[in-house]
Amino acid sequence: MTAQTHADTPGNGEIRLIAQGDDMGFAHSANVAGIKCCREGILRGLHVLVPGPWFPEIVDMLAENPDIDVGLEVCLNSDWGGYRWRPLTHAPSLTDEDGYLHWTPKPYKQGRVDIGEVEREIRAQIEQVEKHIPRTSHLCCHMGTATCTPELEAVVEALSQEYSLPHMLSKPTGRIHMWTIPVDEKKRHLIDSLENLAPGLHTVGFHPALDTAETRAMKGDHRDGSARMALHRQTEVDILSSEEVKAVIARRGIRLLSYREALEESGRAACVH
C-alpha cells in the first residue's frame, strides 16, 4: 500500500511519518500501552477521550511524560457493550435511553441530534482537556462522528479556530490504516506500507492496549468478535516496539514526528493556553 502525501508537505523529498495512538482514557490497559509505545516504540503522540472512564489516569501519566504530544479525540460515541460512558453535558439527543452516548455514528449521520447540544459537549471536552492537559496541540474525532456531516464539521471547525486547536484529521490524505487489518497480517502490512512510502508527510493511527482481562471483557460488534479486540490491540503494541519495523524506518530515513512538530513546520501550531 502506498499512502498519498499530505497537503502540508514541504518540497524537500523527505519522508515524514506521524505515528499516533488513539483512545487513551478508554481503559487502564490502553493508557499503560500508550505510554509504553511512546517510550519504547515509534509513537510520538497520543489522543485522549475526555469522557472515557480512565481519563484522570492518563492525565497523571502524561504529566509524568511531558515530551509526549497530546491531541483531543472529540468523543460523541460510547462503542463497547457492557462498558459505556456518558457525555460531560446534559445532552439528551446525544444519548440512548439509558443516558449513554450513542453506540454508533448513525444518529448523527441521520440528523437526529441537536447541533446546539453537540457544540456544548465538544466545548466542554475542549475546556476539560485544556484544564488538565494544557499542552494539547490539536483535535481529531473518535470514529469520525463529529465531522460526519457538513453541519457537524462546521461546528468542529469553528471550535477549532476559537480554541486555537487545529483539526488536522478532518480530511486525512496520507494515512496508513491499521485497525481493519487482520491480526496475523498487521505487521507485514505496516512494513510493506513503510517500504512504499513516497516523500511527503504521512500518518498512521494505532489503537494500543494490553491483552488483559479488562480488554477481553469488552464486547463490540466488530467483524471478528469482541474477544479479538484485546488481541488486535496487543498486536499493535508488539508491532510498535518491533525491531524489524524500526529497522525499516531507519533504513529508509523516515523521520518520525508528532502532530505538534508537523503543525509547527507548517505554521499551524496551536497556542499553548
C-alpha positions in Angstrom: 0.0 0.0 0.0 1.3 3.4 -0.9 0.0 6.3 1.2 -0.6 9.7 -0.5 1.4 12.7 0.5 -0.2 15.3 2.8 -1.0 18.8 1.5 1.3 20.4 4.1 4.4 18.5 2.9 7.5 20.7 2.3 9.0 20.0 -1.1 12.3 18.6 0.2 11.9 15.0 -0.7 11.9 13.8 2.9 9.6 11.0 4.1 7.9 12.1 7.3 5.6 10.0 9.4 3.2 10.9 12.2 2.5 7.8 14.4 -0.2 8.4 16.9 -2.0 6.2 19.5 -5.8 6.6 19.8 -8.4 6.0 22.6 -6.3 6.9 25.6 -8.6 7.2 28.7 -10.9 4.4 27.4 -9.2 1.8 29.6 -6.4 1.3 32.0 -4.7 -1.2 29.7 -4.8 1.4 26.9 -3.2 4.1 29.0 -0.3 1.8 30.0 0.2 0.6 26.5 0.1 4.1 25.0 2.8 5.4 27.3 4.9 2.2 26.7 4.6 2.6 22.9 5.8 6.2 23.2 8.7 5.3 25.5 9.8 2.1 23.7 8.2 2.2 20.3 7.6 4.5 17.4 4.6 6.5 18.7 5.2 10.2 19.0 1.8 11.2 20.5 -1.5 10.1 22.0 -5.1 11.0 21.5 -7.3 11.2 24.6 -11.0 10.6 25.2 -12.2 13.0 27.8 -15.5 11.1 28.6 -13.5 7.9 29.0 -13.6 6.5 32.5 -9.8 6.3 32.7 -9.2 9.9 31.6 -8.0 11.0 35.0 -5.3 8.3 35.0 -4.0 9.3 31.5 -3.9 12.9 32.7 -1.5 11.9 35.5 0.6 9.7 33.2 1.0 12.5 30.7 2.0 14.9 33.4 4.9 12.5 34.1 5.8 12.3 30.4 5.7 16.0 29.2 7.5 15.2 25.9 4.6 13.2 24.6 2.4 15.1 22.2 -1.4 15.1 23.0 -4.4 15.5 20.9 -8.1 15.7 22.0 -10.1 12.9 20.4 -13.5 14.5 20.4 -15.8 11.7 21.5 -19.6 11.5 20.8 -19.9 7.7 20.9 -19.6 5.0 23.5 -19.0 2.0 21.4 -18.4 -1.0 23.7 -21.2 -3.2 25.1 -21.1 -3.7 28.9 -18.7 -0.8 29.1 -20.2 2.5 28.4 -19.6 6.2 29.2 -21.8 9.4 29.3 -21.4 12.9 27.9 -19.9 15.6 30.1 -23.0 17.8 29.5 -26.8 17.4 29.6 -27.3 16.3 26.1 -30.5 14.1 25.6 -30.2 13.9 21.8 -26.6 12.5 22.1 -27.6 9.6 24.3 -29.6 6.4 24.3 -32.5 5.7 26.6 -30.0 4.8 29.4 -28.1 8.1 29.1 -25.0 6.7 27.5 -23.5 8.3 24.3 -24.9 6.6 21.2 -23.2 3.4 20.2 -22.6 4.3 16.6 -22.4 7.5 14.4 -25.8 6.6 12.8 -28.0 9.1 14.7 -25.5 11.9 13.8 -25.5 10.9 10.1 -29.3 10.9 10.1 -29.6 14.3 11.6 -31.3 13.1 14.8 -29.1 15.1 17.2 -29.4 18.7 18.4 -26.5 20.7 17.0 -26.5 23.0 20.0 -26.0 20.0 22.3 -23.2 18.8 20.1 -21.4 22.2 20.3 -21.8 22.4 24.1 -20.5 18.9 24.5 -17.4 19.4 22.3 -16.8 22.7 24.0 -16.9 21.0 27.4 -14.4 18.4 26.3 -12.1 21.0 24.9 -12.2 23.0 28.1 -11.7 19.9 30.2 -8.6 18.8 28.3 -7.2 22.3 28.3 -7.7 22.4 32.1 -5.9 19.2 32.7 -3.5 18.9 29.7 -2.8 22.5 28.6 -0.2 21.4 26.1 -2.8 19.7 23.9 -1.9 20.5 20.3 -4.8 19.5 18.1 -8.2 17.9 17.6 -9.3 14.7 16.0 -12.6 12.8 16.1 -13.4 9.4 17.6 -15.0 7.2 14.9 -15.2 10.3 12.6 -18.6 11.1 14.2 -18.1 14.8 15.0 -17.4 15.5 11.3 -19.7 13.0 9.6 -22.0 15.7 8.1 -21.2 19.2 6.8 -23.2 20.8 9.6 -21.3 18.9 12.3 -17.9 19.5 10.6 -18.7 23.3 10.6 -19.2 23.1 14.4 -15.8 21.4 14.9 -14.0 23.8 12.6 -15.5 26.8 14.4 -14.5 25.5 17.8 -11.1 24.5 16.4 -10.5 28.1 15.4 -12.0 29.6 18.6 -9.7 27.5 20.9 -6.6 27.6 18.5 -6.6 23.8 18.3 -6.0 22.8 14.7 -8.2 20.0 13.3 -5.6 18.0 11.3 -7.6 14.8 10.8 -10.8 16.1 9.2 -9.6 15.2 5.7 -6.6 12.8 6.0 -4.8 12.3 2.7 -1.7 10.3 3.6 -2.8 7.7 6.1 -1.8 4.1 6.6 -4.8 2.2 8.0 -4.2 -0.5 10.6 -7.3 -1.3 12.6 -9.2 -3.3 9.9 -6.1 -5.4 9.0 -6.3 -9.0 10.3 -4.2 -9.7 13.4 -1.8 -12.0 11.6 -1.3 -9.6 8.8 -0.8 -6.3 10.7 3.0 -6.4 11.0 3.6 -7.2 7.3 1.0 -4.6 6.2 2.8 -1.9 8.2 6.2 -3.0 6.9 5.0 -3.1 3.3 3.4 0.3 3.7 6.6 1.8 5.2 8.7 0.3 2.3 6.4 2.0 -0.2 6.1 5.5 1.3 6.9 8.3 -1.1 8.4 11.6 0.0 5.9 13.7 1.9 4.0 13.7 5.2 2.1 10.6 6.1 0.1 9.5 9.2 -0.6 6.2 10.8 -3.0 5.6 13.7 -2.8 2.8 16.2 -5.1 1.6 19.0 -2.7 0.2 21.5 -3.9 -1.7 24.6 -2.7 -4.7 26.5 -4.4 -8.1 26.2 -5.8 -8.3 29.7 -9.0 -9.5 31.5 -10.2 -5.9 31.2 -10.0 -5.6 27.5 -11.1 -9.2 26.9 -14.3 -8.4 28.8 -15.4 -5.6 26.4 -18.0 -6.5 23.9 -18.3 -5.0 20.4 -20.0 -5.5 17.1 -16.7 -5.7 15.3 -16.3 -8.2 12.5 -14.1 -10.7 14.3 -15.9 -10.5 17.7 -15.3 -8.8 21.0 -12.8 -11.4 22.3 -10.4 -10.5 19.4 -10.3 -6.8 20.3 -7.8 -7.3 23.0 -5.6 -9.4 20.6 -5.9 -6.7 17.9 -4.7 -4.0 20.3 -1.9 -6.1 21.9 -0.7 -7.0 18.4 -0.4 -3.3 17.6 1.6 -2.8 20.9 4.0 -5.5 19.8 4.4 -4.0 16.3 5.1 -0.6 17.6 8.1 -1.8 19.5 9.2 -4.2 16.8 12.9 -4.0 15.9 12.0 -5.1 12.3 9.7 -2.1 12.0 12.3 0.3 13.5 14.9 -1.1 11.1 12.8 -0.3 8.0 12.2 3.3 9.3 15.9 3.7 9.9 17.0 2.3 6.6 14.6 4.4 4.6 15.4 7.5 6.5 11.8 8.0 7.6 11.6 10.9 10.1 9.1 10.2 12.9 7.4 13.3 14.2 4.4 14.4 16.3 1.4 16.4 15.2 2.7 19.3 17.1 6.0 19.2 15.2 4.2 18.8 11.9 1.9 21.8 12.8 5.0 23.9 13.7 6.6 23.1 10.4 3.5 24.0 8.5 3.0 27.2 10.5 -0.3 26.0 12.1 0.9 25.2 15.6 -1.7 25.5 18.4 -1.4 28.2 21.0 -0.4 26.9 24.5 -3.0 28.3 26.9 
